[in-house]
Amino acid sequence: MAIRFSEEQQVFYLTTQQSEYQIKIDQYGHALHSYYGAKVDQDMSYLFSYENRGFSGNPDVVGKDRTYSLDVLPQEYPVFGMGDYRQPALEIENHDGSYGVELTYDSHEIKMEKYQLEGLPAAYQNSGESVSTLELNLYDAISKIKVQLLYGVFEEKDIITRAVTITNMGSGKVNVLKADSASLDYADKDFDVIHFHGRHNMERQYERLSLKNGAFSIGSHRGTSSHQHNPFIILSDSETTESHGNCYGMMLMYSGNFLATIEKSQYNQVRAGIGIGSRGFRYSLAHGESFTAPEAILSYSANGLEELSHHYHQFIQKNVVRGKFRDQRRPVLINNWEATYFDFTEQKLIDIARDAAGVGIELLVMDDGWFGKRDSDTSGLGDWQVNLEKIPNGLKQLADTVNKEGLKFGIWFEPEMVSEDSDMYRKHPEWSINIPGRPGIRSRDQYVLDFTRQDVRDHLVGAITEVLDSANIEYVKWDMNRSLSNVFSESLESHEHGKFYHLYILGLYEVLERLTSAYPDVLFEGCSGGGGRFDAGMLYYTPQIWTSDDTDAVERLRIQHGTSFGYPTRTNGSHVSAVPNHQTSRITPLNTRGIVAMSGSFGYELDITKLTQAEKDEVAEQVEMFKSYYNLIHEGLYYRLTNPWENESFTAWQIVSNDKKETLVSLVRTRQYANDPIAIFRLKGLDPQQIYQLDGEEKEYTGAALMASGWPVPQTNQEYQAFTYHFVCKE
């Protein structure tokens, strides 16, 4: 069994193919975190340290035993206020104003199916898949707080999911101030922390730090998971590489405020926690009410970072992303945003569609500017009626005409926003988020709509439904272009505003669930100024996300490198754009832009009508190449062959088919040197016994040779040249 409980040892064993997770219920009923790592099949609580340590207090239940302290023992779900001074997973303000909560074992249940969470995205179990659930119930008899720890064990995927439900069983009201979804304790670990920071136009930048004494945290209080930090961290042994060593991943399946904290204590113990953001969070619970924390996705690898990434890639592809587009080939698209911005006409879109069809592109996406009074980003948001000055024949005829040209038709929305200069705002100013009596905070000349309100959600579902029903629309780009501030809702009581950020995300999820369920044949793509909400929570509703507003091929190398640690290739919206690039003014060859963009859900972001015939011919070759490699790129195993933060000369990556019979290797020269030294890069993931041939060549190479001795980096006479190598097994 993937989950078993030893009555004799009082230990829960959670096992996957390669990992083991242990929880010990000790003699006082405390749930202790015994172990997480490679399979050992041994009660690891023998490692617990019991010594008399100064300033580490002892619970009353242990009497005069000064060697027992929660300040030193590894906790499964540590709480604030009861003698453990490290970072807590749970902080509760009791009805009398005190903060003490002591959780002890109450009961448990093991189920042979995956738990689900009401109103929140959660990983799901496929037919025939072995998944088990542990419900571990902890209770505080004085505060009458019940905490249910949920564990989903995906045995074949080497994934353990975690979630938490907190219920107030007492008569007085309590406030939840902090509630992590998962917490892990390690004794005496020399860890590095890998995280992915950034900013708008430069998301998920890889950074690896040596963990020192003290606490390191990342998070967001912007109302979204944010451009600045991604809700995904990796703990690794200091010597861990891509292909060797221990590493642990913690990913939060949530699209709002979050906090991840890693603390190295006075005794060199390490505690890592991830959960909903605690700033501005105060979730009040009356008698019988519950709060459910979002799901966390945990994984362990003994074989380096690339294997950990493979765990997450396969899990997100098959157990997070839903609907027909999980497995169905997605169309190659062209988006008119960087081609025209707001300045387009119906005929211009038709001209783009006609030329796009000629090179094999399959979908035209009409971006911002098609609705209301929308000639710039200063007006019109919220007025989701077609602008008949730009599209005089209406959406239906435009979509029909695009369809006749041989393309599907898609459309852009920013449903969560409203412009001050809009009919919606003039009619319903109370629908926007602002504190009464306090001047508002504009960002991009827009306000955020109050998604905690049912009337707002219903209105938007109705407005979007009306648009989607009016024409043959087969794609929706869902954008969100500012952070939340001045949060307040007229629909909430004064004591409830600490719930606002979370209720906003629950409202967003409700709207997405209603629309994606009603339109299963529409491909939804998430976006928040690019990658400002790139998380597993959004991927539950939108099977791909626009990776970044930065379309520069060279900068995308680092963005896509960081993204690849946790998220699969097919979730990355990635487009070929014009040069000079609109964000950096860099000029890169069309071939390079195509090769970089193919590591994602592929498309174009330029005015194809302005390309030369030679350029159109090259685009047609790129589209055909991508289609021929689609299954390999979107289903294969992704390997990072270089780190662009360490190698300034070139960046290389590789995708290998699951049967190891085919591989596509890509390389971009990022810096040119005079009299370049010889360089070689080594392939990964091949069958060492197989014979491989490069497309168009008869020469043979063993998998062992390509992995051990490698492949030469081509010499070039200019920067930003790119190359692909497609190897297949000899028949």
ZIURZI-V515252 format. One record per residue. N is the residue number from 1. RES is the residue in one small letter. OMEGA is omega in whole degrees, -180 to 180 (none if undefined). Layout:
N/RES/OMEGA, N/RES/OMEGA
This chain:
1/m/178, 2/a/177, 3/i/174, 4/r/179, 5/f/176, 6/s/178, 7/e/-177, 8/e/-177, 9/q/-173, 10/q/-178, 11/v/170, 12/f/176, 13/y/176, 14/l/-173, 15/t/170, 16/t/-179, 17/q/-173, 18/q/-174, 19/s/178, 20/e/-178, 21/y/-175, 22/q/174, 23/i/-179, 24/k/170, 25/i/-173, 26/d/-173, 27/q/179, 28/y/178, 29/g/179, 30/h/177, 31/a/-177, 32/l/179, 33/h/-173, 34/s/-167, 35/y/166, 36/y/-179, 37/g/179, 38/a/-178, 39/k/179, 40/v/-179, 41/d/-177, 42/q/175, 43/d/-173, 44/m/-180, 45/s/176, 46/y/179, 47/l/-179, 48/f/-178, 49/s/178, 50/y/179, 51/e/176, 52/n/-177, 53/r/-178, 54/g/177, 55/f/171, 56/s/-171, 57/g/-176, 58/n/178, 59/p/-178, 60/d/-175, 61/v/-178, 62/v/178, 63/g/-176, 64/k/-178, 65/d/-179, 66/r/-179, 67/t/-178, 68/y/180, 69/s/176, 70/l/178, 71/d/-177, 72/v/-176, 73/l/177, 74/p/-175, 75/q/174, 76/e/177, 77/y/-173, 78/p/-178, 79/v/178, 80/f/168, 81/g/-176, 82/m/170, 83/g/173, 84/d/-173, 85/y/175, 86/r/180, 87/q/179, 88/p/169, 89/a/-175, 90/l/174, 91/e/-177, 92/i/172, 93/e/-179, 94/n/-176, 95/h/179, 96/d/179, 97/g/178, 98/s/-176, 99/y/-174, 100/g/172, 101/v/177, 102/e/-176, 103/l/175, 104/t/-176, 105/y/177, 106/d/-179, 107/s/174, 108/h/175, 109/e/177, 110/i/-178, 111/k/-179, 112/m/176, 113/e/-178, 114/k/173, 115/y/172, 116/q/-178, 117/l/-179, 118/e/176, 119/g/-178, 120/l/173, 121/p/179, 122/a/178, 123/a/-176, 124/y/-179, 125/q/176, 126/n/178, 127/s/179, 128/g/-177, 129/e/-179, 130/s/180, 131/v/-180, 132/s/178, 133/t/168, 134/l/171, 135/e/-179, 136/l/-175, 137/n/177, 138/l/-173, 139/y/171, 140/d/-174, 141/a/-179, 142/i/179, 143/s/-178, 144/k/176, 145/i/176, 146/k/177, 147/v/177, 148/q/176, 149/l/-178, 150/l/179, 151/y/173, 152/g/-176, 153/v/176, 154/f/-168, 155/e/-175, 156/e/-176, 157/k/-177, 158/d/-179, 159/i/169, 160/i/176, 161/t/179, 162/r/174, 163/a/-174, 164/v/171, 165/t/-178, 166/i/-177, 167/t/176, 168/n/179, 169/m/-178, 170/g/-177, 171/s/-179, 172/g/180, 173/k/176, 174/v/178, 175/n/173, 176/v/-177, 177/l/179, 178/k/180, 179/a/176, 180/d/176, 181/s/179, 182/a/176, 183/s/180, 184/l/177, 185/d/178, 186/y/177, 187/a/169, 188/d/-180, 189/k/176, 190/d/-171, 191/f/159, 192/d/175, 193/v/175, 194/i/179, 195/h/-169, 196/f/-176, 197/h/177, 198/g/180, 199/r/176, 200/h/-177, 201/n/179, 202/m/-174, 203/e/172, 204/r/177, 205/q/-176, 206/y/173, 207/e/180, 208/r/-175, 209/l/172, 210/s/-176, 211/l/179, 212/k/177, 213/n/-175, 214/g/-176, 215/a/174, 216/f/-178, 217/s/170, 218/i/178, 219/g/179, 220/s/168, 221/h/-180, 222/r/-176, 223/g/176, 224/t/176, 225/s/162, 226/s/170, 227/h/-167, 228/q/179, 229/h/178, 230/n/-178, 231/p/-179, 232/f/177, 233/i/176, 234/i/168, 235/l/-180, 236/s/169, 237/d/-175, 238/s/-179, 239/e/-178, 240/t/177, 241/t/177, 242/e/-172, 243/s/-179, 244/h/171, 245/g/-177, 246/n/173, 247/c/-175, 248/y/178, 249/g/174, 250/m/-179, 251/m/179, 252/l/-180, 253/m/-171, 254/y/-172, 255/s/-178, 256/g/-180, 257/n/178, 258/f/177, 259/l/173, 260/a/-177, 261/t/175, 262/i/-176, 263/e/172, 264/k/-169, 265/s/179, 266/q/180, 267/y/177, 268/n/171, 269/q/-179, 270/v/175, 271/r/178, 272/a/178, 273/g/177, 274/i/-178, 275/g/-179, 276/i/-178, 277/g/-176, 278/s/179, 279/r/-178, 280/g/-177, 281/f/178, 282/r/-170, 283/y/-177, 284/s/179, 285/l/170, 286/a/-179, 287/h/177, 288/g/-179, 289/e/-177, 290/s/169, 291/f/178, 292/t/177, 293/a/-179, 294/p/-175, 295/e/171, 296/a/-179, 297/i/-178, 298/l/173, 299/s/180, 300/y/173, 301/s/172, 302/a/-172, 303/n/171, 304/g/-171, 305/l/-178, 306/e/177, 307/e/176, 308/l/177, 309/s/179, 310/h/177, 311/h/-178, 312/y/-180, 313/h/-177, 314/q/-179, 315/f/-180, 316/i/-180, 317/q/-169, 318/k/-175, 319/n/177, 320/v/178, 321/v/-177, 322/r/170, 323/g/-174, 324/k/-176, 325/f/172, 326/r/-175, 327/d/-176, 328/q/178, 329/r/-179, 330/r/-175, 331/p/169, 332/v/-172, 333/l/168, 334/i/-179, 335/n/-175, 336/n/-171, 337/w/-178, 338/e/176, 339/a/-172, 340/t/-167, 341/y/-176, 342/f/-171, 343/d/178, 344/f/175, 345/t/176, 346/e/-178, 347/q/179, 348/k/178, 349/l/179, 350/i/178, 351/d/177, 352/i/-180, 353/a/-178, 354/r/-180, 355/d/179, 356/a/179, 357/a/-179, 358/g/179, 359/v/175, 360/g/175, 361/i/-167, 362/e/-174, 363/l/172, 364/l/177, 365/v/175, 366/m/-174, 367/d/-173, 368/d/172, 369/g/-175, 370/w/-168, 371/f/171, 372/g/174, 373/k/-169, 374/r/176, 375/d/176, 376/s/-179, 377/d/-178, 378/t/-175, 379/s/166, 380/g/-179, 381/l/-178, 382/g/-180, 383/d/-171, 384/w/173, 385/q/-173, 386/v/176, 387/n/-174, 388/l/173, 389/e/179, 390/k/-176, 391/i/-171, 392/p/-178, 393/n/176, 394/g/-176, 395/l/-176, 396/k/-178, 397/q/177, 398/l/180, 399/a/180, 400/d/179, 401/t/177, 402/v/178, 403/n/180, 404/k/176, 405/e/177, 406/g/-178, 407/l/166, 408/k/-177, 409/f/178, 410/g/-171, 411/i/-179, 412/w/172, 413/f/164, 414/e/-168, 415/p/-173, 416/e/-172, 417/m/174, 418/v/174, 419/s/175, 420/e/176, 421/d/179, 422/s/177, 423/d/180, 424/m/-178, 425/y/-180, 426/r/-179, 427/k/-175, 428/h/177, 429/p/-179, 430/e/179, 431/w/179, 432/s/-179, 433/i/176, 434/n/178, 435/i/-179, 436/p/178, 437/g/-180, 438/r/179, 439/p/-179, 440/g/176, 441/i/177, 442/r/170, 443/s/-173, 444/r/-179, 445/d/179, 446/q/175, 447/y/178, 448/v/176, 449/l/-176, 450/d/-179, 451/f/172, 452/t/-177, 453/r/179, 454/q/-179, 455/d/177, 456/v/-179, 457/r/-180, 458/d/180, 459/h/-177, 460/l/176, 461/v/179, 462/g/-178, 463/a/180, 464/i/177, 465/t/-180, 466/e/179, 467/v/-177, 468/l/179, 469/d/-173, 470/s/-175, 471/a/179, 472/n/-178, 473/i/-173, 474/e/-179, 475/y/175, 476/v/170, 477/k/-175, 478/w/-174, 479/d/179, 480/m/-163, 481/n/170, 482/r/176, 483/s/178, 484/l/175, 485/s/-180, 486/n/-171, 487/v/180, 488/f/176, 489/s/176, 490/e/-179, 491/s/-178, 492/l/172, 493/e/-175, 494/s/-178, 495/h/-176, 496/e/-173, 497/h/172, 498/g/176, 499/k/-165, 500/f/-175, 501/y/-179, 502/h/179, 503/l/176, 504/y/-179, 505/i/176, 506/l/177, 507/g/176, 508/l/-180, 509/y/179, 510/e/-179, 511/v/179, 512/l/179, 513/e/-179, 514/r/-176, 515/l/-179, 516/t/176, 517/s/-179, 518/a/-177, 519/y/-177, 520/p/-179, 521/d/177, 522/v/176, 523/l/177, 524/f/173, 525/e/177, 526/g/178, 527/c/170, 528/s/-172, 529/g/-171, 530/g/-171, 531/g/-178, 532/g/175, 533/r/-178, 534/f/-175, 535/d/-177, 536/a/177, 537/g/178, 538/m/-179, 539/l/174, 540/y/-178, 541/y/-178, 542/t/-172, 543/p/172, 544/q/-177, 545/i/176, 546/w/-167, 547/t/-180, 548/s/172, 549/d/175, 550/d/-179, 551/t/178, 552/d/-173, 553/a/-178, 554/v/178, 555/e/178, 556/r/179, 557/l/179, 558/r/179, 559/i/-179, 560/q/175, 561/h/180, 562/g/180, 563/t/-174, 564/s/-179, 565/f/-177, 566/g/-168, 567/y/-176, 568/p/-177, 569/t/-172, 570/r/178, 571/t/-173, 572/n/170, 573/g/-172, 574/s/-171, 575/h/170, 576/v/-180, 577/s/-177, 578/a/171, 579/v/-6, 580/p/-177, 581/n/-174, 582/h/179, 583/q/-173, 584/t/-174, 585/s/178, 586/r/176, 587/i/178, 588/t/-180, 589/p/178, 590/l/178, 591/n/-180, 592/t/179, 593/r/179, 594/g/-178, 595/i/180, 596/v/-177, 597/a/-180, 598/m/176, 599/s/-179, 600/g/172, 601/s/-156, 602/f/176, 603/g/-177, 604/y/-176, 605/e/-176, 606/l/178, 607/d/-176, 608/i/180, 609/t/-179, 610/k/179, 611/l/173, 612/t/179, 613/q/178, 614/a/178, 615/e/177, 616/k/177, 617/d/179, 618/e/176, 619/v/179, 620/a/178, 621/e/179, 622/q/-179, 623/v/179, 624/e/178, 625/m/-180, 626/f/179, 627/k/-179, 628/s/-180, 629/y/-171, 630/y/-176, 631/n/178, 632/l/-177, 633/i/-173, 634/h/-179, 635/e/-175, 636/g/178, 637/l/-175, 638/y/178, 639/y/173, 640/r/-177, 641/l/176, 642/t/175, 643/n/-176, 644/p/175, 645/w/-179, 646/e/-178, 647/n/-179, 648/e/-174, 649/s/-178, 650/f/175, 651/t/-178, 652/a/177, 653/w/-172, 654/q/174, 655/i/-176, 656/v/177, 657/s/-176, 658/n/177, 659/d/177, 660/k/-178, 661/k/-175, 662/e/176, 663/t/176, 664/l/-179, 665/v/180, 666/s/-178, 667/l/176, 668/v/174, 669/r/-174, 670/t/177, 671/r/-179, 672/q/178, 673/y/172, 674/a/179, 675/n/-174, 676/d/173, 677/p/177, 678/i/179, 679/a/180, 680/i/172, 681/f/-174, 682/r/179, 683/l/-178, 684/k/168, 685/g/-178, 686/l/172, 687/d/-175, 688/p/-178, 689/q/-175, 690/q/174, 691/i/-178, 692/y/175, 693/q/177, 694/l/179, 695/d/175, 696/g/-179, 697/e/177, 698/e/-178, 699/k/-176, 700/e/180, 701/y/175, 702/t/175, 703/g/179, 704/a/-179, 705/a/-179, 706/l/-180, 707/m/-176, 708/a/-176, 709/s/169, 710/g/-175, 711/w/-176, 712/p/173, 713/v/-176, 714/p/175, 715/q/180, 716/t/178, 717/n/176, 718/q/180, 719/e/170, 720/y/171, 721/q/-178, 722/a/-176, 723/f/171, 724/t/178, 725/y/-180, 726/h/179, 727/f/174, 728/v/178, 729/c/177, 730/k/180, 731/e/none
